[in-house]
Amino acid sequence: MEKIFKTLDEQIKILQNKNLIIDDIEYAKNILLRENYFFLNGYRYLFYKSTKDKIFIQGTNFREIYALFYFDRQLRNILFKNILILENNIKSIISYELSKKYGFKEKKYLNPNNFTNDPKRNRQVNDLVKKVKRQIIVNGREHTATKHYQSNYGYIPLWVVVKVLSFGIVGELYTILKNDDQEKIASIFNIDIESLLIYLPIIANYRNLCAHEDICYEHKTQKEIPITKYHKLLNIPKTNGDYIYGINDLFALIIILKRLLIKDHFQNLLNEISYEIDFLAGRLHTISIEKVLDRMGFPKNYKDIVRMD
């Protein structure tokens, strides 16, 4: 069926016909105009009696759906600023270790011989080196530091270059490093190589999701993180021997951030998320906050992870 344009009045009528209470029409129309009916509509599912009939639970108010929408926006903002902190940490560590070992001029740190010598990955190495050079050319013109080094010294050191590289490129760069370089970088975070290889694309995925204001709280990633001690310490329930939370959901990202961020940053992150969860709980009437936490993959005792080493 073809989707056609609907006026604000028509959008309101559609929602009301699905049993949604709208006690202030003008308020709802203003929200729909500013926030986009399509995106706001993505938060309705928790309030349905069933996904089959798509009718709202008796008593569901428009304000509740907007509260969940607003919660997700706050959640994205909290995650995004902490992912940016972590992104800077990762870029700084990689640039430091590679510069120390291979040199700080492009011809040295981008030498293909610095990377994996697996012949099956030669093409990946060469392609990535080209990508990095291309990003230096394209993005380097927009940054004062890169222009300064290029103009005054004729080269751009890696610790400056990482500022213009996307996080996705930096993550891919880690995948083609030699094993001992991967080991050195992973050890700084006190984790193993395989975990970091899995974590980086998941972090990049959430980074992009937050930057583009996509639905975050119920997002599932294609990759699954390995089981950690936190799954056991939190006593996360299992189904058929598999943990039901913290594998490819938002709580999996929380576990990643727990392992990679410094302690103070992680504590601030979880305090802010806890505040938003409590605030949302006070604005929900037809569904419980536990229903939202379940969708997020958060166990009821999620706050305990802060105190775990």
KEKE-3310 file (N, C-alpha, C; in steps of 0.2 Angstrom, whole numbers, plus 5000, padded with zeros to 4 digits):
npx = (5004:5003:5011:5005:5006:5001:4991:4993:4982:4976:4985:4984:4971:4972:4980:4971:4961:4967:4965:4973:4975:4973:4975:4978:4977:4983:4996:5000:5000:5010:5021:5022:5024:5037:5045:5042:5031:5034:5046:5042:5032:5039:5041:5030:5027:5029:5018:5007:4993:4994:5005:4999:4985:4988:4983:4982:4986:4973:4970:4982:4992:4996:5007:5014:5020:5028:5036:5044:5051:5058:5066:5074:5081:5088:5096:5103:5111:5119:5126:5132:5142:5150:5155:5162:5172:5178:5182:5191:5201:5205:5210:5220:5229:5231:5238:5249:5256:5259:5266:5277:5283:5284:5287:5283:5279:5270:5274:5281:5272:5262:5267:5264:5271:5270:5259:5248:5256:5249:5246:5233:5227:5232:5226:5216:5224:5231:5220:5215:5225:5225:5212:5214:5224:5216:5206:5214:5218:5205:5198:5208:5209:5200:5204:5212:5224:5230:5232:5241:5252:5255:5258:5269:5278:5277:5272:5260:5258:5254:5247:5240:5233:5224:5213:5206:5202:5188:5179:5176:5186:5197:5195:5195:5208:5214:5211:5220:5232:5249:5250:5257:5256:5243:5241:5248:5240:5228:5231:5233:5220:5217:5211:5208:5214:5204:5192:5192:5193:5180:5172:5175:5168:5155:5154:5156:5145:5135:5139:5136:5123:5118:5123:5114:5102:5094:5083:5088:5087:5082:5090:5098:5113:5122:5133:5139:5144:5157:5155:5156:5164:5154:5142:5140:5142:5131:5121:5113:5099:5096:5091:5088:5101:5108:5113:5100:5101:5113:5121:5119:5113:5108:5113:5124:5133:5135:5142:5154:5158:5160:5171:5181:5181:5188:5186:5180:5173:5164:5156:5150:5143:5134:5127:5120:5112:5104:5097:5089:5082:5074:5067:5059:5052:5043:5034:5027:5012:5004:5012:5025:5041:5050:5047:5052:5066:5068:5067:5078:5088:5093:5097:5087:5095:5105:5113:5122:5134:5143:5150:5158:5173)
npy = (4994:5011:5024:5040:5058:5065:5076:5086:5086:5074:5065:5065:5061:5047:5042:5043:5035:5023:5021:5030:5042:5059:5073:5086:5094:5104:5104:5091:5092:5101:5095:5084:5091:5096:5085:5075:5064:5051:5047:5048:5039:5027:5024:5018:5004:4998:5001:4995:4984:4972:4967:4963:4969:4982:4992:5004:5001:5002:5018:5023:5038:5051:5059:5050:5042:5052:5054:5043:5044:5056:5052:5043:5051:5059:5048:5045:5056:5056:5044:5047:5057:5051:5040:5048:5052:5040:5037:5046:5042:5030:5033:5041:5032:5022:5030:5035:5023:5017:5028:5029:5016:5015:5028:5045:5051:5052:5043:5034:5029:5024:5014:4999:4988:4989:4983:4968:4953:4944:4936:4935:4946:4956:4965:4971:4978:4987:4994:5000:5009:5017:5023:5030:5039:5046:5052:5060:5069:5075:5078:5084:5097:5105:5106:5115:5111:5101:5108:5117:5109:5103:5114:5120:5110:5100:5088:5077:5072:5056:5057:5069:5066:5057:5064:5068:5056:5045:5036:5023:5020:5020:5010:4999:5000:4995:4982:4977:4978:4972:4957:4959:4972:4974:4967:4975:4987:4983:4978:4989:4993:4983:4971:4957:4954:4949:4953:4967:4968:4964:4974:4986:4989:4988:4999:5009:5007:5011:5024:5030:5029:5036:5049:5051:5052:5040:5027:5021:5015:5002:4996:4983:4974:4967:4960:4950:4951:4944:4933:4940:4943:4951:4947:4936:4940:4949:4941:4938:4932:4917:4909:4893:4891:4902:4919:4932:4945:4959:4954:4957:4969:4985:4985:4977:4986:4995:4986:4985:4999:5000:4992:4999:5013:5025:5024:5034:5041:5031:5029:5042:5041:5030:5035:5046:5040:5032:5042:5047:5036:5034:5046:5044:5034:5040:5046:5037:5027:5018:5007:4998:5003:4993:4986:4994:4993:4980:4979:4986:4978:4978:4972:4971:4974:4983:4994:4989:4986:4996:4996:4985:4977)
npz = (5000:4996:5004:5009:5011:5026:5035:5050:5057:5052:5056:5070:5071:5067:5077:5088:5084:5086:5099:5107:5120:5118:5126:5125:5111:5103:5109:5106:5092:5089:5094:5085:5073:5075:5079:5070:5064:5059:5066:5079:5080:5080:5093:5099:5101:5113:5120:5114:5114:5108:5095:5084:5082:5084:5093:5106:5123:5135:5141:5138:5135:5124:5130:5136:5126:5120:5131:5132:5120:5122:5133:5126:5118:5127:5132:5121:5120:5132:5130:5118:5121:5129:5122:5112:5121:5123:5110:5108:5117:5112:5099:5102:5110:5100:5090:5097:5100:5088:5082:5090:5087:5073:5068:5064:5052:5037:5027:5034:5045:5037:5030:5021:5026:5039:5044:5045:5039:5033:5018:5012:5016:5010:5001:5008:5017:5008:5003:5014:5018:5007:5010:5022:5017:5008:5017:5024:5014:5010:5022:5029:5025:5031:5044:5057:5063:5055:5043:5047:5051:5038:5030:5037:5040:5031:5032:5041:5057:5065:5077:5075:5063:5066:5071:5060:5055:5053:5066:5062:5052:5060:5069:5059:5056:5067:5065:5056:5060:5066:5076:5088:5090:5091:5103:5112:5112:5116:5129:5136:5139:5147:5142:5130:5113:5105:5111:5110:5096:5093:5100:5095:5082:5086:5095:5086:5078:5087:5089:5077:5076:5087:5083:5072:5077:5078:5084:5100:5113:5112:5103:5093:5090:5076:5079:5093:5110:5119:5133:5149:5166:5172:5167:5175:5188:5190:5190:5178:5171:5162:5146:5140:5142:5138:5141:5144:5143:5139:5128:5114:5115:5122:5135:5133:5126:5137:5146:5138:5138:5152:5153:5145:5148:5159:5177:5184:5173:5169:5180:5181:5169:5171:5182:5176:5166:5175:5182:5171:5168:5180:5180:5168:5173:5182:5173:5166:5165:5160:5156:5164:5171:5171:5160:5150:5153:5151:5137:5134:5138:5151:5166:5182:5192:5187:5191:5200:5193:5193:5205:5203:5200)
capx = (5000:5006:5011:5004:5006:4995:4991:4994:4975:4975:4990:4980:4965:4975:4982:4965:4957:4970:4964:4977:4972:4977:4971:4979:4977:4988:5002:5002:5002:5016:5026:5022:5027:5044:5048:5041:5026:5037:5051:5039:5029:5044:5041:5023:5026:5028:5011:5002:4990:4998:5008:4994:4980:4991:4978:4985:4983:4968:4973:4988:4992:5001:5012:5019:5025:5033:5041:5049:5054:5062:5071:5079:5085:5093:5100:5108:5116:5123:5130:5137:5147:5155:5158:5167:5178:5182:5185:5198:5206:5207:5214:5226:5233:5234:5243:5255:5260:5261:5271:5283:5286:5285:5288:5277:5278:5265:5278:5283:5267:5257:5270:5261:5275:5269:5253:5248:5259:5245:5245:5226:5224:5236:5221:5213:5229:5232:5214:5214:5230:5222:5207:5217:5227:5210:5203:5219:5217:5198:5196:5213:5209:5195:5206:5218:5230:5232:5234:5247:5258:5257:5261:5275:5283:5277:5269:5255:5260:5248:5243:5235:5229:5218:5208:5202:5199:5182:5180:5176:5192:5202:5193:5197:5215:5216:5210:5225:5239:5252:5247:5260:5254:5236:5241:5250:5235:5222:5233:5232:5213:5216:5207:5211:5213:5197:5186:5193:5190:5172:5170:5176:5163:5149:5155:5155:5138:5131:5141:5133:5116:5117:5124:5109:5095:5090:5081:5093:5086:5080:5094:5101:5118:5123:5139:5137:5150:5159:5152:5161:5162:5149:5136:5139:5141:5125:5117:5109:5095:5097:5086:5091:5109:5111:5111:5095:5103:5120:5124:5119:5108:5111:5117:5131:5137:5136:5148:5159:5160:5163:5178:5185:5181:5191:5181:5175:5169:5159:5152:5146:5138:5128:5123:5116:5107:5100:5093:5084:5077:5070:5063:5055:5047:5038:5030:5024:5006:5001:5017:5030:5048:5053:5045:5057:5072:5068:5068:5085:5092:5095:5094:5085:5101:5110:5117:5128:5140:5147:5154:5161:5180)
capy = (5000:5017:5029:5046:5063:5066:5083:5085:5084:5067:5061:5065:5056:5040:5040:5043:5029:5017:5021:5034:5048:5065:5078:5093:5093:5108:5102:5085:5094:5105:5089:5080:5095:5097:5079:5070:5058:5044:5045:5047:5033:5022:5022:5016:4997:4996:5003:4992:4978:4967:4970:4961:4973:4989:4996:5005:4999:5006:5023:5026:5045:5054:5061:5044:5040:5057:5054:5038:5047:5061:5048:5040:5057:5060:5042:5045:5062:5053:5039:5050:5061:5046:5037:5052:5052:5034:5037:5050:5038:5024:5036:5043:5026:5019:5035:5035:5016:5017:5033:5027:5011:5016:5035:5050:5054:5047:5038:5029:5025:5021:5009:4993:4983:4989:4979:4961:4950:4938:4937:4935:4952:4962:4970:4975:4983:4992:4998:5004:5014:5022:5026:5035:5045:5050:5056:5066:5075:5077:5081:5088:5104:5108:5107:5120:5107:5097:5113:5119:5104:5102:5120:5122:5105:5096:5081:5077:5066:5052:5060:5074:5063:5053:5068:5069:5050:5042:5031:5017:5019:5019:5003:4995:5000:4990:4975:4975:4979:4966:4954:4961:4979:4973:4965:4981:4992:4979:4977:4996:4993:4977:4966:4953:4956:4947:4957:4973:4967:4964:4980:4993:4990:4989:5006:5013:5007:5015:5031:5033:5029:5042:5055:5052:5052:5034:5024:5018:5011:4995:4994:4976:4974:4960:4956:4948:4952:4937:4933:4943:4941:4955:4943:4931:4944:4952:4935:4939:4926:4913:4905:4888:4891:4909:4925:4935:4952:4960:4951:4961:4974:4991:4983:4975:4992:4997:4982:4988:5005:4998:4989:5003:5019:5025:5022:5040:5043:5026:5031:5047:5039:5027:5040:5050:5035:5030:5048:5047:5030:5036:5052:5041:5030:5044:5049:5031:5025:5012:5002:4999:5005:4986:4984:4997:4990:4973:4981:4989:4973:4980:4968:4976:4977:4985:4999:4986:4985:5002:4994:4979:4978)
capz = (5000:4995:5010:5007:5015:5031:5038:5057:5060:5050:5060:5077:5070:5066:5084:5092:5081:5089:5106:5111:5123:5117:5130:5122:5103:5100:5111:5102:5085:5090:5095:5079:5068:5077:5080:5065:5066:5058:5071:5086:5079:5082:5101:5101:5101:5120:5122:5111:5117:5104:5088:5078:5081:5084:5097:5112:5129:5138:5145:5135:5134:5120:5133:5138:5121:5120:5137:5130:5114:5125:5136:5121:5115:5133:5132:5115:5121:5137:5127:5113:5124:5132:5116:5110:5125:5122:5103:5108:5120:5107:5094:5106:5111:5093:5087:5101:5100:5081:5081:5094:5084:5066:5065:5064:5045:5033:5023:5039:5048:5033:5026:5021:5029:5046:5045:5045:5033:5030:5011:5011:5018:5007:4997:5014:5020:5003:5002:5020:5018:5003:5013:5026:5013:5005:5022:5026:5009:5010:5029:5032:5023:5036:5051:5057:5065:5049:5038:5050:5050:5031:5028:5041:5041:5025:5034:5046:5061:5066:5082:5072:5058:5069:5072:5054:5053:5056:5070:5058:5049:5065:5071:5054:5056:5072:5063:5051:5064:5068:5082:5094:5091:5093:5110:5116:5113:5120:5136:5139:5141:5151:5138:5125:5106:5102:5113:5107:5089:5093:5103:5090:5077:5090:5097:5080:5076:5092:5088:5071:5078:5092:5079:5068:5081:5077:5090:5103:5119:5110:5097:5094:5085:5073:5083:5100:5114:5123:5140:5154:5173:5174:5166:5181:5194:5190:5190:5173:5169:5156:5143:5136:5144:5135:5144:5140:5143:5139:5123:5108:5116:5124:5140:5130:5126:5144:5148:5134:5141:5159:5152:5142:5150:5166:5182:5185:5167:5168:5185:5179:5163:5173:5186:5171:5163:5180:5183:5166:5169:5186:5177:5164:5177:5185:5168:5164:5169:5157:5156:5170:5169:5170:5153:5146:5155:5148:5130:5134:5140:5157:5172:5187:5197:5182:5194:5203:5189:5194:5210:5201:5197)
cpx = (5004:5005:5010:5005:5000:4996:4992:4987:4974:4979:4986:4975:4967:4976:4976:4961:4960:4970:4969:4974:4976:4973:4973:4981:4983:4995:5005:5004:5008:5022:5027:5025:5034:5048:5047:5037:5030:5041:5047:5035:5033:5044:5034:5022:5025:5021:5005:4999:4993:5000:5003:4989:4982:4986:4982:4982:4978:4971:4979:4988:4997:5008:5017:5023:5030:5038:5046:5053:5060:5068:5076:5083:5090:5098:5105:5113:5121:5128:5135:5143:5152:5158:5163:5173:5182:5185:5191:5203:5209:5212:5220:5231:5236:5239:5249:5259:5263:5267:5278:5287:5288:5287:5282:5276:5274:5269:5280:5277:5262:5261:5266:5264:5274:5263:5254:5252:5255:5243:5237:5223:5228:5231:5218:5218:5230:5226:5213:5219:5228:5216:5209:5220:5221:5207:5208:5218:5210:5197:5202:5213:5204:5198:5212:5225:5234:5235:5241:5253:5260:5260:5268:5280:5283:5275:5264:5256:5253:5244:5238:5231:5223:5212:5203:5200:5193:5184:5180:5182:5197:5201:5195:5205:5218:5216:5216:5232:5242:5250:5251:5258:5247:5236:5243:5244:5229:5224:5232:5225:5212:5211:5211:5210:5206:5192:5186:5191:5183:5169:5170:5170:5156:5149:5154:5148:5134:5133:5137:5125:5114:5118:5118:5102:5091:5088:5086:5092:5084:5084:5097:5107:5119:5128:5136:5144:5151:5156:5158:5159:5156:5142:5134:5138:5135:5119:5111:5105:5097:5091:5089:5099:5112:5108:5106:5097:5111:5124:5125:5114:5112:5115:5124:5135:5139:5142:5154:5162:5163:5170:5183:5186:5185:5185:5177:5171:5163:5154:5147:5141:5132:5124:5118:5110:5102:5095:5087:5079:5072:5065:5058:5049:5042:5033:5026:5018:5003:5005:5022:5037:5052:5052:5050:5064:5073:5070:5075:5090:5096:5092:5092:5090:5107:5115:5123:5134:5145:5152:5159:5168:5181)
cpy = (5006:5022:5036:5051:5064:5072:5081:5083:5076:5063:5060:5060:5049:5038:5039:5037:5023:5017:5025:5040:5054:5071:5085:5092:5097:5106:5096:5087:5097:5100:5086:5084:5096:5091:5074:5064:5051:5042:5044:5041:5027:5019:5019:5009:4995:4997:5000:4986:4972:4970:4968:4966:4981:4994:4997:5002:5004:5011:5026:5033:5046:5056:5056:5042:5045:5057:5048:5040:5052:5057:5045:5045:5058:5054:5043:5051:5060:5048:5042:5053:5056:5042:5041:5053:5046:5034:5041:5046:5033:5027:5038:5038:5023:5024:5035:5028:5015:5022:5031:5021:5012:5023:5039:5053:5049:5041:5032:5025:5022:5016:5002:4988:4983:4985:4972:4959:4944:4940:4938:4942:4958:4967:4974:4980:4989:4997:5003:5010:5019:5026:5032:5041:5049:5054:5061:5071:5078:5081:5086:5096:5108:5109:5111:5116:5104:5102:5116:5115:5103:5108:5122:5116:5100:5089:5082:5071:5063:5054:5066:5071:5060:5057:5069:5062:5048:5037:5024:5015:5017:5012:4998:4994:4995:4983:4972:4976:4972:4963:4957:4969:4979:4972:4971:4986:4989:4979:4984:4996:4987:4972:4963:4956:4955:4951:4964:4973:4967:4971:4986:4994:4991:4997:5011:5013:5011:5023:5034:5033:5035:5049:5056:5052:5046:5031:5020:5013:5003:4992:4987:4977:4967:4956:4955:4949:4945:4938:4936:4941:4945:4951:4939:4935:4947:4947:4936:4932:4923:4910:4900:4889:4898:4914:4929:4943:4953:4956:4955:4967:4981:4990:4980:4981:4995:4993:4984:4994:5004:4996:4994:5010:5019:5025:5028:5042:5038:5027:5036:5045:5035:5031:5044:5046:5033:5036:5048:5042:5032:5042:5049:5037:5034:5047:5043:5029:5019:5006:5003:5001:4998:4984:4987:4994:4984:4974:4983:4984:4974:4976:4973:4978:4980:4990:4996:4985:4991:5000:4988:4980:4973)
cpz = (5000:5001:5007:5012:5020:5034:5046:5060:5058:5055:5067:5076:5070:5073:5088:5090:5084:5096:5110:5113:5121:5121:5129:5115:5101:5103:5107:5095:5084:5090:5088:5073:5069:5077:5074:5067:5065:5063:5078:5086:5081:5089:5103:5103:5108:5123:5119:5115:5114:5097:5082:5077:5081:5087:5103:5118:5132:5142:5143:5133:5129:5124:5135:5132:5120:5125:5135:5124:5117:5129:5132:5119:5121:5133:5127:5117:5127:5134:5122:5116:5127:5127:5113:5114:5124:5115:5104:5112:5116:5102:5096:5107:5105:5090:5091:5100:5093:5079:5084:5090:5077:5063:5065:5057:5041:5030:5028:5042:5044:5028:5027:5025:5037:5049:5044:5039:5031:5022:5009:5012:5015:5004:5003:5016:5015:5003:5008:5020:5013:5006:5018:5023:5010:5011:5024:5021:5010:5017:5032:5030:5028:5043:5052:5059:5059:5044:5041:5049:5043:5028:5031:5041:5035:5026:5040:5051:5063:5071:5080:5067:5061:5071:5066:5052:5056:5061:5067:5055:5054:5068:5066:5054:5061:5070:5059:5054:5065:5075:5088:5095:5093:5101:5114:5117:5117:5127:5140:5142:5146:5148:5133:5118:5104:5104:5110:5099:5088:5095:5098:5086:5080:5093:5091:5078:5081:5091:5083:5073:5082:5088:5075:5071:5079:5084:5094:5109:5117:5104:5098:5088:5082:5077:5090:5104:5118:5130:5145:5161:5175:5173:5172:5187:5195:5190:5184:5171:5162:5153:5139:5136:5141:5139:5140:5139:5142:5133:5116:5109:5119:5131:5138:5129:5132:5147:5144:5137:5148:5158:5149:5144:5157:5171:5183:5179:5167:5174:5183:5173:5166:5178:5182:5168:5169:5182:5177:5166:5175:5184:5173:5168:5180:5180:5164:5168:5166:5156:5162:5167:5168:5163:5148:5147:5151:5140:5129:5135:5147:5162:5177:5191:5193:5186:5198:5199:5190:5200:5209:5198:5191)
residu = (MET:GLU:LYS:ILE:PHE:LYS:THR:LEU:ASP:GLU:GLN:ILE:LYS:ILE:LEU:GLN:ASN:LYS:ASN:LEU:ILE:ILE:ASP:ASP:ILE:GLU:TYR:ALA:LYS:ASN:ILE:LEU:LEU:ARG:GLU:ASN:TYR:PHE:PHE:LEU:ASN:GLY:TYR:ARG:TYR:LEU:PHE:TYR:LYS:SER:THR:LYS:ASP:LYS:ILE:PHE:ILE:GLN:GLY:THR:ASN:PHE:ARG:GLU:ILE:TYR:ALA:LEU:PHE:TYR:PHE:ASP:ARG:GLN:LEU:ARG:ASN:ILE:LEU:PHE:LYS:ASN:ILE:LEU:ILE:LEU:GLU:ASN:ASN:ILE:LYS:SER:ILE:ILE:SER:TYR:GLU:LEU:SER:LYS:LYS:TYR:GLY:PHE:LYS:GLU:LYS:LYS:TYR:LEU:ASN:PRO:ASN:ASN:PHE:THR:ASN:ASP:PRO:LYS:ARG:ASN:ARG:GLN:VAL:ASN:ASP:LEU:VAL:LYS:LYS:VAL:LYS:ARG:GLN:ILE:ILE:VAL:ASN:GLY:ARG:GLU:HIS:THR:ALA:THR:LYS:HIS:TYR:GLN:SER:ASN:TYR:GLY:TYR:ILE:PRO:LEU:TRP:VAL:VAL:VAL:LYS:VAL:LEU:SER:PHE:GLY:ILE:VAL:GLY:GLU:LEU:TYR:THR:ILE:LEU:LYS:ASN:ASP:ASP:GLN:GLU:LYS:ILE:ALA:SER:ILE:PHE:ASN:ILE:ASP:ILE:GLU:SER:LEU:LEU:ILE:TYR:LEU:PRO:ILE:ILE:ALA:ASN:TYR:ARG:ASN:LEU:CYS:ALA:HIS:GLU:ASP:ILE:CYS:TYR:GLU:HIS:LYS:THR:GLN:LYS:GLU:ILE:PRO:ILE:THR:LYS:TYR:HIS:LYS:LEU:LEU:ASN:ILE:PRO:LYS:THR:ASN:GLY:ASP:TYR:ILE:TYR:GLY:ILE:ASN:ASP:LEU:PHE:ALA:LEU:ILE:ILE:ILE:LEU:LYS:ARG:LEU:LEU:ILE:LYS:ASP:HIS:PHE:GLN:ASN:LEU:LEU:ASN:GLU:ILE:SER:TYR:GLU:ILE:ASP:PHE:LEU:ALA:GLY:ARG:LEU:HIS:THR:ILE:SER:ILE:GLU:LYS:VAL:LEU:ASP:ARG:MET:GLY:PHE:PRO:LYS:ASN:TYR:LYS:ASP:ILE:VAL:ARG:MET:ASP)
# end
